[in-house]
Each structure stands twice: as structure tokens, then as C-alpha cells.
Amino acid sequence: MELMETNQNNIEKYLAAKKKVEDIKGFYGNLMSYILVNLFLIFINLKYSPEHIWFFWPMIGWGIGVVFHGMKAFNYMPFLGKDWEERKIAQYMKEEEYNNNLKK
């Protein structure tokens, strides 16, 4: 029985690691697309309508998405990440335990 649990744990760890690698790979693909497309947009803007600079608008919009994609891929969520969830759960469990002890 213990061998099956160990095998199951190894499979779950492998699948989690594989998903993490796929997420990071997806981020790098998105980043490469962002760079290439925006270089192309800068070229088009400066060549055909240099009197009106507009390339930074799609660069800013897509850039925000790339930043959040990177934060998710590298597990950096300073606002509402996994650590925050775990701290809140622990806090609510302590509060519930404290309230239950007061009622006794």
C-alpha cells in the first residue's frame, strides 16, 4: 500500500512540475511574440506615420498582460497569491477556534 502512495505522490509531483514548465514555456513564447510584434509596429509607425506616434499604446496594453503572465508563470503574486490564501485560511481557522472556545 505504501508503495502505491509513493508512486501516486511521484506522479502528482511530476505532473505539477510538467505543468510549471509548460507555464514558463508559454510565458517565454508570449514574451518573444510581444517583442517581435512590437518591433514590427514601431517600424510601421515610424516609417509610414512618424508625425503621429501610436505604437506605445498596444505596447503598454499587451505589456501589462505579459507582466501578469510572467508573475503567474514564475509564481510571484504579491497580492493574492498562494501564500496569502494559506495565511488567510490559517487566520480564519484560528478565529473560529477562538470563538468556539469563548462559547464554551
N, C-alpha and C positions, 0 to 999 in steps of 0.2 A: 504493500500500500504506500509506503514511504517513497519508494522508487517512482511510483506513478505521480505523486505530488511533486517530487523534484523535477521530473520530466515536464510536467504541466507548467511549473514555475519557469523552467528554462525556455519553454515555448513562448510563454507570455512575455518574458524579458526580450527574447529575440524579436517578436512581433512589435513590441514597443520601440525597440532600437531601430528596427527597419522603418517604422513609421516616422521616427525622428529624422532619419537620414533622408527619407523622401521629402519631408517638410523642408529641410535645409536645401536640398537639391532644387525644389520648386522655388524657393526664395532666390537662389542664385540665377535661375532661369529668368525669373521676373526682373531681377536687377540688371541682367545683361540686356533684356528687351528694353527696359527703361532707358539705359544708356544709349543703345543704338538708335532707337526711335527718336529720342530727344536730340541726339546729334543731327539726325536727318531733318527734324523740324527746325532746328537752329539754322541749318544750311538753307532750307527752303525759305525761311523767314528773311534771312539776311540777303539772300540772292534776289528774291522776287519782290519783297516789300520792306526794304530796310528802313523806310520812313515810319513804319508802324511796327513796333516790337511787340509781338504777341506770344512768342514761343515759351515764355516763362509760365503762362497760365496752365497749359497741360503739364508742364514740368512740375509745378507746385502741386497740382491735384493728384497726379499719379505718384509723385514723390511721397506724399502723405501715406498713400496706400502701401508703397514699398517699405516705408519705415515701420508701419504696423505689421506688415507681413514678416519683416525681419525680427521684430520683437517677439512675435508668436513663434517663429521658427527656432529662435535661439532661447526660448523660454524666459524672456525678460519682460515681465509685465509688472511694472512697479505699482500700478493702480489696483487692479482687481485680479491678480494672478493667483496661482495655486497656493502660495504661502498665505496670502490674505484670506482665502477661503478656509484654510486649515485653522488659522488664528481665530477667525470669527466662529467657526464651529466649536472650538475649544472654549471660547468666551461664553457662548450661549449654553454650552453644557455645564460650565461652572455656575452660571447664573441660575440655571434650572435646579441644579443640585443645592445651591444656597437657599433658593426659595422653598424647596421641598423640606430642607432642614428647619426652616423658620416655621413652617406649618405644623411640625411635629411637636 
